[in-house]
Amino acid sequence: MDKSVFTPYYGVLKQKVRSLRQAAKVTQRELARRLKWGQTMVARVEQGERRLDLVEFIWLCKALGVDAKKAVNDVVEECLALGRAARRKTRPTRR
């Protein structure tokens, strides 16, 4: 099994982190300051070079003033949709 950071599902999470930050009009540097992280850590999370766990995602949402429950649900829904699309592509066609 592939490491999670290299899957399309983790890509959904990376994109969510970036879009939440940008929607809040917060720079990586400012988000890092709020989280007491280094700016490079935020950049590595967004680039997929560093894995983000659920607790850290919740901290990140809180630092951005975002409803963490909704953000997690959005990620889950997008991943489920991605999985459904992948299954449709791999099903054999009927004749």
C-alpha positions as MATLAB code, in Angstrom:
seq = 'MDKSVFTPYYGVLKQKVRSLRQAAKVTQRELARRLKWGQTMVARVEQGERRLDLVEFIWLCKALGVDAKKAVNDVVEECLALGRAARRKTRPTRR';
ca = [
       0.000    0.000    0.000;
       1.265    3.494   -0.873;
       2.166    5.945    1.854;
      -0.855    8.125    2.465;
       0.837   11.407    1.471;
       1.243   10.074   -2.073;
      -2.408    9.163   -2.610;
      -5.135   11.240   -4.266;
      -6.984   11.100   -0.948;
      -4.193   12.912    0.853;
      -4.192   15.395   -2.021;
      -7.747   16.289   -1.007;
      -6.525   17.110    2.501;
      -3.554   19.147    1.242;
      -5.820   21.164   -1.029;
      -8.291   21.733    1.810;
      -5.542   23.090    4.061;
      -4.369   25.494    1.369;
      -7.882   26.619    0.416;
      -8.888   27.198    4.061;
      -5.775   29.287    4.630;
      -6.270   31.305    1.466;
      -9.989   31.826    2.137;
      -9.063   33.207    5.555;
      -6.567   35.511    3.814;
      -3.766   34.247    6.046;
      -0.186   33.771    4.894;
       1.785   30.638    5.650;
       3.955   32.730    7.939;
       0.958   34.057    9.895;
      -0.606   30.609   10.190;
       2.713   29.239   11.432;
       2.888   32.008   14.030;
      -0.635   31.208   15.248;
       0.221   27.508   15.514;
       3.680   28.133   16.993;
       5.160   26.219   14.059;
       7.844   27.266   11.601;
       6.706   28.651    8.239;
       8.485   25.796    6.483;
       6.328   23.306    8.378;
       3.160   24.892    6.984;
       4.692   24.890    3.495;
       5.674   21.231    3.817;
       2.152   20.296    4.927;
       0.648   22.100    1.926;
       3.171   20.479   -0.434;
       2.628   17.011    1.011;
       6.184   16.697    2.294;
       4.967   16.451    5.876;
       2.039   14.355    7.010;
      -0.716   16.139    8.952;
      -2.686   14.155   11.500;
      -6.289   14.771   12.514;
      -5.430   16.600   15.725;
      -3.110   18.963   13.853;
      -5.802   19.542   11.223;
      -8.216   20.522   13.993;
      -5.605   22.899   15.472;
      -5.090   24.382   12.026;
      -8.838   24.937   11.584;
      -9.050   26.588   14.994;
      -6.103   28.871   14.137;
      -7.962   29.933   10.982;
     -11.289   30.418   12.756;
     -12.857   27.588   10.741;
     -15.423   25.047   11.944;
     -13.217   21.948   12.226;
     -16.141   19.519   12.163;
     -17.380   20.958    8.856;
     -13.856   21.007    7.404;
     -13.258   17.361    8.350;
     -16.649   16.407    6.935;
     -15.847   18.231    3.684;
     -12.588   16.271    3.355;
     -14.347   12.975    4.098;
     -17.075   13.686    1.539;
     -14.535   14.610   -1.144;
     -12.524   11.452   -0.439;
     -15.645    9.280   -0.617;
     -16.570   10.885   -3.942;
     -13.041   10.259   -5.196;
     -13.322    6.615   -4.177;
     -16.694    6.224   -5.929;
     -15.255    7.750   -9.104;
     -12.254    5.404   -8.967;
     -14.508    2.356   -8.552;
     -16.609    3.396  -11.543;
     -13.464    3.561  -13.678;
     -12.290    0.086  -12.662;
     -15.599   -1.767  -13.043;
     -15.776   -4.057  -16.048;
     -18.225   -2.883  -18.663;
     -21.216   -5.061  -19.450;
     -21.982   -6.089  -22.992;
];
